[in-house]
Amino acid sequence: MANNNYDLEERTAKFSENVIDFIKSVNRNPLNDSVLRRLIRSATSVGENYCEENNASSK
């Protein structure tokens, strides 16, 4: 039962969207490109991991 004030699924999705928007605003170049790729992978994996854990058959 999710509490609307503490809905982690929604919060992690919003976090991922915010990071993606931030990365779109950064001027990419060879020096920061690998860091930005790692940032987007780690930021989006937070929500993915939460959903996977939340939907696990045993808790």
N, C-alpha and C positions, 0 to 999 in steps of 0.2 A: 504494500500500500504506500504510494508515493505522497509525500507531503509537498504541496505546491511551493512552499517557501524553501524547500531543500531538494528539488527535483534534479538529481545529479545527471540524469540522462539529458535533460534539457540544457543544463549548465555546461556539460562537457561539449555538447553540440555547438552551443554559442561560443565557447572558448575556441573551438576549432575554426569556426567562421571568422572570429576576430583575428586569429593568427593568419589565416589566409588573406584577409583584407590587408593586414599589416605587410605581409610579404609582397602583395601586389603593389604596395606604395613604395617599396624600397627599390632603388636603382641597382639592378643586378649587374655584376661584373665577375670576372674570373676569380677574384679574391674572396667574394662573399657567397658565390653560387653554391658551393658544397655545404656551407653552414645553413643557408636558407633551405636547401633540400632536406637536411637533417631536421631542422626546426619544424617544417611542415609534416614530416613523417612522425615525429614524436608528439606533436600537438594533436594530430588526428588520431593517433593510436590510443590516447587517453580515453576517449569516448568509446572506441571500438573495444578496448579491454574491459571497460565498465559494463557495456552491454553484454559481452560474452560471459562475464562473471555473474551478472545479474540473472541471466537466463540459464545458468548451469543447473543440471538436474539435482545435484546435491549441494547443499550450502554449508 
